[in-house]
Amino acid sequence: MTENRYVKAWLDEVVALVKPKQIVWIDGSEEQLAALRDEAISTGEMEALDSEKLPGCLLHRTAPNDVARVEGRTYICTKNQVDAGPMNNWMETGEMKKKLIPLYDGVMADRTMYIIPYCMGPIGSPFSKVGIEVTDSIYVVLNMDIMTRIGKKALEQLGDSNDFVRGLHSKANVEEENRYIVQFPEENSIWSVNSAYGGNVLLGKKCFALRIASYQGYKEGWMAEHMLILGIEAPNGETSYITAAFPSACGKTNLAMLIPPEVYAKQGYKVWTVGDDIAWMHIGDDGRLYAMNPEAGFFGVAPGTNQKSNPNALATTRRNTIFTNVAKDVDQNTVWWEGLDKNPPEHAVEWTGKPVNGKEWVAEGKKLAHPNSRFTAPAVNCPCLSKEFENPNGVPVSAIVFGGRRAKTAPLVYQSFDWAHGVFVGSAMASETTAAATGAVGVVRRDPMAMRPFCGYNMGDYFGHWLEMGKKLGDKAPKIFNVNWFRTDEEGHFIWPGFGDNMRVLMWILARCRGEVDAVETAIGYLPKAEDINLEGIDGVDVETVRGLLSVDSQLWLEDAAGVEELYAMFGGRLPAELAKQLADQKARLSR
């Protein structure tokens, strides 16, 4: 299917290693994909759902030992350990290959090897990148069709170039003890073995679009970030774009698909989704920063997604979607998960494949759907998808937003003093754990720029790259903000209502970007005046409540600085001096 000599040479090596029974090139045609769906259904690997209620939708179950990304088995392999940095699992490139090659040797002897050419980003964009994933999983093929642009068009994008990411995956025997998800950034390659779960095997997603791409961006002068991209269209038709990074469990997808509150909807404001997870950002010809979503679909967490929390995400799953590890409603031949509604099906098959009644399911945790169950849905299904989704140049970024889950420390919103201070704010990002997640409340986990599990090189160098990008952007750099939707009262209840009302904070952010509203200078940055947050039509929140949400406790911030110092100490000489200075300056301001 290609005459690219680099592709052919690499595939010769792969075939010699895995020794497949047969080889199938994925050309991206609907005829070929339909045949693969039928094959997966006939073997029981997938189940077809009701053709009227969920047309084109499929249900899939992974092995119970293979239900999530495995950070402990995910490696960044480089020649020198310092280049992977202290936040990544590391093994020297050659040593890791010695460990992995026996696991791949002849692994496809009785299987079909699928070759998937795919493009991250719109076809024809100068900023898109091509990958080729070799896999023995139809599940991977069908998911990659949703999440990326696959087939002949991707090979045309590549041409005769050697600039493609080489991805080798085999589900092998799905053995937990031999599961590895390995990135070789210096070689532009990814090896994944003994997993069949999405985040470990859809190599275009976190493996390429963040871990490998972050390193590519570092070398080539652009940025690959764990960020949503949304546009807010004003009544006059002008749209301003925001990128935002949040650790898990902070409402990232809900924000990306936000429904405007009535006060804004009535005026004619609209919110458009460009991306819910990953942003590739380049400096445009006009000197501004532009963001592009490299993906073509959404790989979302199902539990908690419902008509109230995220109606746009729910609508997106209604056709041509693959559901993984959710429950099946036997009577309706549809799917169900915790938080979808309050009516679990009377007759169900839980996520492990066991039939149960609506009262006595047996999976660990007593959940019908796995807590990390997923939907893979085409972006074109999304009711609020931006018309700029396929723009080859991306969209101009007005503001970059960082956020986390902090019960007392961080205010509702504040703006950094400048770009370098904004990099400091992002580097210090953290979230507090919940009892359900860890058994301990309020444990602070540092997650710089929400990239801790996804940075493909030394994060000290990553911080330096952010600072360099700011120098290149100069006075055209987006303004940087931090938000916190999760302040709690003395009883532990959230004070800010969140969801659609978060738009009220985004509107202040955009007003600041346009120079339309003043702010109060504090030790940590610029804060809004409480009366500048629009509270019209909001229940249970008044100006005094907002004043409380914007309060800054200097003692809490000084205590938090110790955690930032501990983080920074990990990087030794790779930490940019500018960030150490930013931390010292903030401590001095807080101590006045």
LUMRO-591163 format. One record per residue (C-alpha): residue number from 1; x, y, z. Coordinates in Angstrom, 3 decimals. Each point is the difference from the previous one (the first is absolute). Layout:
N
NUM  X  Y  Z
...
//
This chain:
592
1  0.000  0.000  0.000
2  3.073  2.233  0.151
3  3.346  0.386  -1.716
4  1.483  1.921  2.926
5  3.343  -1.744  0.518
6  0.195  0.893  3.686
7  -3.433  -1.490  0.692
8  0.790  -3.146  -1.981
9  3.354  -0.540  1.724
10  -1.560  0.373  3.452
11  -2.880  -2.340  -0.834
12  2.473  -2.625  -1.226
13  1.608  0.082  3.456
14  -3.363  -0.260  1.738
15  -1.185  -2.927  -2.142
16  3.246  -1.865  0.631
17  -0.526  0.470  3.743
18  -3.713  -0.759  0.517
19  -0.315  -2.530  -2.882
20  -3.696  0.587  -0.799
21  -2.289  -2.611  -1.523
22  -1.270  2.645  -2.412
23  0.341  3.746  -0.585
24  -2.809  2.484  -0.656
25  0.577  3.632  -0.938
26  -2.728  2.284  1.326
27  -0.997  2.244  -2.907
28  -2.724  1.920  1.870
29  -2.833  -1.123  -2.300
30  -3.434  -0.499  1.510
31  -0.240  -3.403  -1.715
32  3.109  -1.274  1.782
33  -1.024  1.462  3.365
34  -3.523  -1.458  -0.283
35  1.491  -3.427  -0.661
36  2.212  0.325  3.088
37  -2.993  1.006  2.128
38  -1.910  -3.036  -1.241
39  2.988  -2.229  0.770
40  0.312  1.390  3.531
41  -3.717  -0.580  0.588
42  0.133  -3.544  -1.404
43  2.869  -0.995  2.308
44  -1.629  1.602  3.064
45  2.795  2.548  0.396
46  -2.659  2.686  -0.333
47  -3.779  0.133  0.222
48  -2.305  2.009  -2.245
49  -2.460  2.207  1.895
50  -3.570  0.981  -0.925
51  0.103  1.376  -3.541
52  -2.751  2.556  0.636
53  0.946  1.279  3.449
54  3.777  -0.162  -0.541
55  0.626  -0.361  -3.757
56  3.465  -1.232  -0.902
57  1.000  -0.396  3.666
58  2.006  -2.905  1.412
59  0.718  -1.362  3.483
60  3.408  -1.370  0.965
61  1.425  -1.458  3.218
62  3.651  -0.169  0.952
63  1.567  -2.543  2.342
64  -0.634  0.828  3.684
65  3.767  0.488  0.465
66  0.154  2.538  -2.847
67  -2.348  2.910  0.637
68  2.068  3.202  0.149
69  3.255  1.704  -0.864
70  2.833  -1.508  2.024
71  2.382  2.737  1.078
72  2.190  -2.506  1.819
73  0.573  -1.960  -3.241
74  0.423  3.062  -2.233
75  3.575  0.937  -0.883
76  1.919  2.773  -1.716
77  3.158  -1.661  -1.331
78  3.005  2.111  -0.972
79  3.740  -0.544  -0.211
80  0.556  2.114  3.135
81  -2.288  -0.066  3.029
82  0.204  3.766  0.576
83  -1.705  0.592  -3.352
84  -3.087  -1.941  1.165
85  -0.011  1.916  3.267
86  -1.055  -0.862  3.549
87  -3.755  -0.254  -0.665
88  0.188  -2.806  -2.556
89  0.720  -3.697  0.383
90  3.254  -0.484  -1.891
91  2.060  -2.784  -1.485
92  2.872  0.380  -2.455
93  -1.256  -0.473  -3.562
94  2.061  -3.102  -0.782
95  -0.749  -1.686  3.328
96  -3.751  0.504  -0.445
97  0.109  -1.486  -3.501
98  1.807  -3.067  1.348
99  -2.899  -0.442  2.415
100  -2.733  0.605  -2.586
101  1.236  -1.822  -3.099
102  -0.613  -3.489  1.469
103  -3.591  1.039  0.799
104  -0.578  0.962  -3.656
105  1.905  -2.888  -1.575
106  -2.567  -1.977  -2.034
107  -2.867  1.513  1.972
108  -2.211  0.282  -3.115
109  0.759  -3.460  -1.422
110  -3.670  -0.962  0.154
111  -1.400  3.519  -0.400
112  -0.650  2.691  -2.560
113  2.309  2.999  0.071
114  -1.845  3.228  -0.793
115  1.997  2.969  -1.279
116  -1.745  3.288  0.815
117  1.350  3.190  -1.600
118  -1.502  2.943  1.880
119  0.239  3.770  0.139
120  -0.113  2.079  3.179
121  -1.586  3.295  -0.974
122  -1.938  0.975  -3.122
123  1.109  -1.492  -3.294
124  1.927  2.663  -1.894
125  1.040  1.991  3.065
126  3.700  0.905  0.120
127  -0.175  -0.674  3.747
128  -1.446  -3.523  -0.205
129  2.174  -3.038  0.661
130  -0.255  -3.549  -1.343
131  0.312  -3.267  1.881
132  -0.199  -3.637  -1.005
133  -1.282  -2.470  2.577
134  0.455  -3.734  -0.441
135  -2.445  -2.009  2.121
136  -1.675  -3.386  0.342
137  -3.234  1.501  1.336
138  -3.129  0.827  -1.992
139  -1.090  2.065  3.025
140  3.041  2.216  -0.555
141  -0.743  0.378  -3.718
142  -3.610  1.037  0.591
143  0.888  2.408  2.806
144  2.822  1.577  -1.991
145  -2.496  0.571  -2.816
146  -2.046  2.132  2.417
147  2.877  1.736  1.776
148  2.235  0.820  -3.002
149  -0.063  0.432  -3.786
150  1.033  -3.424  -1.309
151  0.877  -1.697  -3.264
152  1.250  1.157  -3.396
153  -0.491  3.695  0.772
154  2.477  -0.298  2.888
155  2.601  -1.584  -2.283
156  -0.557  2.806  -2.506
157  0.633  2.502  2.806
158  3.271  -1.806  0.816
159  1.237  -0.234  -3.597
160  3.593  -1.223  -0.162
161  0.956  1.540  3.371
162  1.634  -1.889  2.865
163  -1.851  2.183  2.526
164  -2.506  -2.531  1.321
165  -0.528  -1.616  3.399
166  0.573  -3.753  -0.044
167  -2.523  -1.774  2.219
168  0.179  -3.714  0.797
169  -2.823  -1.546  2.017
170  -0.972  -3.546  0.872
171  -2.581  -1.003  2.547
172  2.090  -3.196  0.308
173  -1.515  -1.905  2.956
174  -1.131  3.096  1.948
175  2.368  -0.968  2.813
176  0.155  2.645  2.683
177  3.516  -0.935  1.087
178  1.307  0.392  -3.576
179  -1.941  3.160  -0.898
180  2.111  2.866  -1.314
181  -0.896  3.295  -1.656
182  3.312  1.413  -1.155
183  0.853  3.232  -1.767
184  3.366  0.463  -1.730
185  -0.108  3.769  -0.713
186  3.505  0.084  -1.453
187  -1.077  -2.623  -2.562
188  -3.543  1.263  -0.659
189  -1.450  -3.362  1.017
190  -2.455  -1.620  2.400
191  -0.162  -3.661  1.081
192  -3.045  -1.312  1.865
193  -0.514  -3.611  1.024
194  -2.356  -2.125  2.127
195  -2.795  2.555  0.177
196  -3.232  0.367  -1.959
197  -1.353  3.062  1.851
198  -0.418  3.290  -1.890
199  2.461  2.347  1.699
200  2.786  -2.587  -0.226
201  -0.628  -1.154  -3.574
202  -1.498  2.893  -1.988
203  3.509  1.227  -0.620
204  -1.091  3.246  -1.647
205  -1.452  1.266  3.270
206  2.101  0.611  3.132
207  3.013  -1.970  -1.315
208  0.444  2.008  -3.220
209  -2.078  3.176  0.367
210  1.520  0.837  3.400
211  3.096  -2.046  0.942
212  1.675  -0.159  -3.408
213  -1.477  3.286  -1.261
214  1.115  1.932  3.095
215  3.577  -1.007  -0.848
216  -0.517  0.825  -3.681
217  -1.361  3.412  0.975
218  3.005  0.599  2.263
219  2.354  -0.763  -2.887
220  -2.032  1.804  -2.695
221  -1.281  3.082  1.833
222  -3.664  -0.780  0.726
223  -2.008  -1.411  2.914
224  -2.016  -3.183  0.583
225  -2.195  0.521  3.051
226  -2.597  -1.901  2.035
227  -2.582  2.724  -0.621
228  -3.557  0.500  -1.164
229  -0.712  2.665  -2.612
230  -3.294  1.904  0.048
231  -1.369  3.045  -1.763
232  -2.462  2.534  1.411
233  -1.963  1.761  -2.740
234  -1.352  3.432  0.888
235  -3.347  1.290  -1.327
236  1.912  1.994  -2.663
237  1.399  -3.260  -1.414
238  3.574  0.425  1.253
239  1.450  -3.108  1.643
240  2.781  -0.034  2.604
241  1.885  -3.205  0.780
242  1.256  -1.374  3.304
243  2.195  -3.015  0.708
244  -0.144  -1.568  3.459
245  1.914  -2.687  1.886
246  -1.423  -1.923  2.964
247  1.040  -3.169  1.811
248  -2.508  -2.861  -0.029
249  -3.327  0.392  1.852
250  -0.088  3.771  -0.512
251  -2.768  0.226  -2.625
252  2.129  0.456  -3.108
253  -2.383  -1.576  -2.531
254  -2.987  1.722  1.598
255  1.725  3.364  -0.429
256  0.950  -0.777  -3.613
257  -3.680  -0.644  -0.809
258  -1.442  2.657  2.310
259  -3.631  1.086  -0.340
260  -0.301  3.801  0.504
261  -2.177  1.042  2.960
262  -3.245  1.713  -0.891
263  1.335  3.506  0.611
264  2.490  -0.486  -2.855
265  -2.093  -2.261  -2.220
266  -2.742  2.650  -0.147
267  2.512  2.573  -1.182
268  1.096  -2.307  -2.806
269  3.288  -1.349  1.368
270  1.046  -3.473  -1.207
271  2.736  -2.402  1.078
272  1.816  -2.155  -2.569
273  2.179  -3.041  0.622
274  3.251  -0.281  -1.930
275  1.506  -2.689  2.234
276  -0.579  -1.657  3.355
277  3.424  -1.446  0.801
278  3.055  0.955  -2.076
279  1.221  3.224  -1.614
280  2.918  0.397  -2.383
281  1.048  3.660  0.011
282  2.151  1.855  -2.541
283  0.991  3.599  -0.576
284  -1.869  1.273  -3.060
285  1.154  2.314  -2.764
286  -1.488  2.927  1.944
287  2.089  -0.834  3.080
288  -2.963  -1.242  2.068
289  -0.372  -3.456  1.558
290  -2.359  -2.365  -1.862
291  -1.478  -3.239  1.371
292  -1.104  -3.079  -1.926
293  -1.665  -3.175  1.248
294  2.007  -2.888  -1.505
295  -2.800  -2.502  0.680
296  -3.137  -0.804  -2.004
297  -2.082  -1.438  2.834
298  -0.633  -0.031  3.738
299  1.192  -2.783  2.324
300  -2.084  0.925  3.019
301  -0.752  -1.438  3.426
302  -3.592  -1.288  0.014
303  -0.971  -0.060  3.733
304  -1.458  3.333  1.069
305  -0.775  1.063  -3.573
306  -3.705  0.824  -0.147
307  -2.571  2.443  -1.304
308  0.730  2.462  2.806
309  3.791  -0.237  0.335
310  0.848  -0.020  -3.719
311  -2.898  -0.243  -2.463
312  2.305  0.708  -2.951
313  2.295  -2.920  0.867
314  -2.998  -2.283  0.441
315  -1.408  1.047  -3.395
316  3.409  -0.668  -1.559
317  -0.210  -3.681  1.032
318  -3.344  -0.675  -1.719
319  1.406  -1.412  -3.259
320  3.111  -1.760  -1.353
321  1.509  -0.191  3.487
322  1.988  -2.788  1.653
323  -0.830  -0.522  3.677
324  2.633  -1.763  2.117
325  -0.680  -1.643  3.386
326  -3.457  1.511  0.508
327  -3.051  -2.080  0.953
328  -2.463  -1.367  -2.515
329  -3.753  0.380  0.418
330  -1.082  -3.409  -1.278
331  -3.667  0.874  -0.533
332  0.764  3.170  -1.985
333  3.303  -1.152  -1.572
334  1.487  3.325  1.054
335  2.634  1.092  2.530
336  -0.062  1.337  3.548
337  2.468  1.362  2.530
338  -0.088  1.475  3.466
339  -1.115  3.619  -0.171
340  -1.811  -0.366  -3.331
341  -3.326  -0.007  1.844
342  -1.462  -1.421  3.222
343  -1.508  -3.047  -1.693
344  2.485  -2.851  -0.412
345  -1.306  -2.625  -2.425
346  -2.057  -2.822  1.482
347  1.863  -2.538  -2.121
348  3.608  0.895  -0.632
349  3.373  -1.350  -1.004
350  2.574  1.766  2.136
351  3.340  1.178  -1.359
352  1.731  -3.324  0.734
353  -2.507  -1.807  -2.238
354  -1.979  -1.613  2.804
355  -3.806  0.091  -0.213
356  -1.590  1.503  3.122
357  -3.299  1.412  1.140
358  -0.425  3.639  0.933
359  0.603  -0.605  3.688
360  2.868  -2.468  0.373
361  2.888  0.710  -2.336
362  3.245  -1.654  0.874
363  2.934  1.960  -1.433
364  2.564  1.326  2.440
365  -1.256  3.301  1.371
366  -3.625  -0.995  -0.694
367  -0.149  2.060  -3.176
368  -1.819  -1.033  -3.154
369  2.428  2.041  -2.106
370  3.707  0.237  0.757
371  0.861  3.414  1.543
372  2.403  0.581  -2.926
373  -2.374  -1.287  -2.667
374  0.212  1.978  -3.223
375  -1.673  1.168  -3.175
376  1.880  0.591  -3.259
377  -2.167  2.392  -1.987
378  0.563  1.892  -3.279
379  0.474  3.737  0.494
380  -2.399  0.672  -2.887
381  -2.817  -1.271  2.265
382  0.525  2.833  2.492
383  -2.838  2.574  -0.106
384  2.366  2.806  1.032
385  2.946  -0.909  -2.246
386  1.780  3.099  -1.237
387  -0.095  0.765  -3.714
388  3.760  0.604  0.415
389  0.561  -3.634  1.026
390  1.680  -0.867  -3.317
391  1.762  3.364  -0.410
392  3.513  -0.970  -1.142
393  1.513  2.945  1.872
394  -1.894  -0.483  3.248
395  -1.642  2.827  1.964
396  1.627  3.076  1.643
397  0.314  -0.350  3.773
398  -0.988  2.961  2.176
399  0.412  -1.668  3.398
400  1.651  -3.060  1.535
401  -1.677  -1.296  3.152
402  1.420  -2.323  2.651
403  -2.100  -1.535  2.748
404  -0.148  -2.542  2.775
405  -2.112  -1.274  2.867
406  0.873  2.035  3.102
407  -2.394  0.198  2.956
408  1.437  3.123  1.645
409  3.167  1.325  -1.652
410  -0.614  1.209  -3.552
411  -2.620  2.706  -0.689
412  -2.746  -0.361  -2.596
413  2.164  1.694  -2.637
414  3.152  2.082  -0.257
415  2.243  1.252  -2.786
416  3.766  -0.326  -0.120
417  2.090  3.179  -0.073
418  1.611  -0.970  -3.312
419  0.974  -3.069  -2.068
420  2.935  -1.074  2.185
421  -2.161  0.265  3.118
422  -2.683  -1.960  -1.857
423  2.500  -2.799  -0.684
424  0.721  -0.025  3.735
425  -3.755  -0.234  0.723
426  -0.349  -2.935  -2.394
427  3.092  -1.747  1.357
428  -1.400  0.159  3.541
429  -3.378  -1.482  -1.000
430  -1.432  -2.497  2.464
431  -3.166  -1.795  0.980
432  -1.140  -1.385  3.318
433  -1.108  -3.615  0.125
434  -3.432  -1.149  1.113
435  -0.763  -2.789  2.468
436  -1.553  -2.111  -2.746
437  3.197  0.075  -2.014
438  2.680  -0.636  2.578
439  -1.428  -0.436  3.472
440  1.559  3.311  1.074
441  -1.562  3.417  -0.450
442  1.953  3.071  -1.021
443  3.260  -1.614  -1.060
444  1.566  2.405  -2.509
445  1.258  -1.555  -3.235
446  2.143  2.301  -2.116
447  -0.883  -0.270  -3.672
448  1.823  2.748  -1.931
449  -2.089  1.225  -2.947
450  -2.004  -3.272  0.469
451  2.907  -1.648  -1.861
452  1.596  -2.098  2.754
453  -0.943  -3.360  -1.635
454  0.410  1.288  -3.563
455  3.218  2.001  -0.370
456  2.331  -1.948  -2.276
457  3.236  1.544  1.264
458  1.534  1.697  3.042
459  -2.653  2.290  1.455
460  2.648  2.524  1.018
461  0.770  0.395  -3.706
462  -3.753  0.118  -0.650
463  -0.317  3.007  2.338
464  2.906  1.606  -1.847
465  -1.772  -0.580  -3.314
466  -3.091  1.796  1.327
467  2.159  2.966  1.001
468  1.661  0.057  -3.448
469  -3.392  -0.059  -1.751
470  -1.005  3.035  2.057
471  3.115  1.892  -1.134
472  -0.825  -0.771  -3.642
473  -3.624  1.115  0.435
474  0.936  3.212  1.798
475  -2.926  2.392  0.451
476  -2.199  -2.268  -2.167
477  0.070  -2.783  2.578
478  -3.354  -1.185  1.393
479  -0.725  1.082  3.558
480  0.241  -2.802  2.600
481  -2.564  -0.655  2.746
482  -0.716  -2.511  2.758
483  -3.473  -1.141  1.042
484  -1.351  -2.097  2.847
485  -3.616  -1.138  -0.102
486  0.415  -2.102  3.159
487  0.170  2.287  3.049
488  -2.030  -1.540  2.827
489  -1.816  1.304  3.066
490  0.499  -1.275  3.551
491  -2.288  -2.984  -0.703
492  2.000  -0.958  -3.078
493  -2.623  1.137  -2.540
494  1.101  1.724  -3.198
495  -0.757  3.735  0.143
496  0.144  0.755  -3.728
497  -2.733  -1.783  -2.045
498  2.338  -0.903  -2.897
499  -1.143  -1.548  -3.316
500  -1.526  2.663  -2.277
501  0.519  2.732  2.571
502  3.751  -0.315  -0.534
503  -0.617  2.091  -3.119
504  -0.432  2.999  2.310
505  3.668  -0.349  0.956
506  1.068  -0.541  -3.613
507  -1.793  3.221  -0.963
508  2.059  1.940  2.571
509  3.135  -1.650  -1.393
510  -0.839  1.117  -3.545
511  -0.886  3.490  1.224
512  3.483  0.184  1.534
513  1.551  -1.143  -3.275
514  -1.792  2.870  -1.778
515  0.954  2.534  2.659
516  -3.659  0.653  0.835
517  0.079  -0.601  3.761
518  2.296  0.937  2.869
519  1.509  -2.379  2.551
520  1.498  0.062  3.493
521  3.734  -0.656  0.322
522  0.808  -2.530  2.741
523  3.006  -2.082  1.037
524  -1.020  -2.874  -2.293
525  -1.244  1.916  -3.053
526  -2.867  2.167  -1.217
527  -3.405  -0.830  1.524
528  -3.419  1.181  -1.178
529  -2.041  2.481  1.905
530  -2.862  -2.130  1.315
531  -2.615  2.205  -1.656
532  1.610  -0.627  -3.419
533  -1.082  -3.664  -0.007
534  -3.484  -0.067  -1.575
535  -2.366  -1.655  2.505
536  -3.291  0.705  -1.789
537  -2.306  -3.009  0.226
538  2.307  -2.076  2.197
539  -1.429  -1.755  3.062
540  1.620  0.124  3.431
541  2.959  2.212  -0.932
542  0.190  3.729  0.692
543  2.802  2.580  -0.096
544  1.022  -0.827  3.578
545  0.268  -3.686  -0.923
546  2.268  0.922  -2.903
547  2.134  2.178  2.292
548  0.534  -3.095  2.127
549  0.842  -2.086  -3.059
550  2.593  2.599  -1.009
551  1.663  0.231  3.415
552  3.720  -0.787  0.255
553  1.325  -1.466  3.270
554  3.714  0.878  0.021
555  0.827  -2.651  2.591
556  -1.588  -2.775  -2.084
557  1.900  1.223  -3.059
558  3.306  0.054  1.880
559  -0.660  -3.561  1.171
560  -0.789  -0.962  -3.600
561  3.307  1.513  -1.143
562  1.819  -2.761  1.884
563  -1.650  -2.520  -2.323
564  1.133  1.986  -3.037
565  3.557  0.095  1.364
566  -0.092  -3.767  0.455
567  -1.165  -0.387  -3.611
568  2.679  2.336  -1.338
569  2.739  -1.824  1.930
570  -0.666  -3.076  -2.146
571  1.398  1.730  -3.090
572  3.345  1.140  1.356
573  1.945  1.957  -2.590
574  -2.691  -0.553  -2.647
575  -2.404  2.355  1.812
576  0.004  3.406  -1.728
577  1.381  2.682  2.339
578  -2.988  2.166  -0.927
579  -2.400  -2.374  1.786
580  2.074  -0.078  3.180
581  -0.033  3.807  -0.108
582  -3.786  0.084  -0.531
583  -0.509  -2.215  3.058
584  2.330  2.125  2.156
585  -1.705  3.193  -1.141
586  -3.448  -1.377  0.806
587  1.078  -1.108  3.470
588  1.408  3.481  0.613
589  -3.261  1.640  -1.082
590  -2.039  -2.337  2.217
591  2.211  0.733  3.017
592  -0.451  3.775  -0.144
//
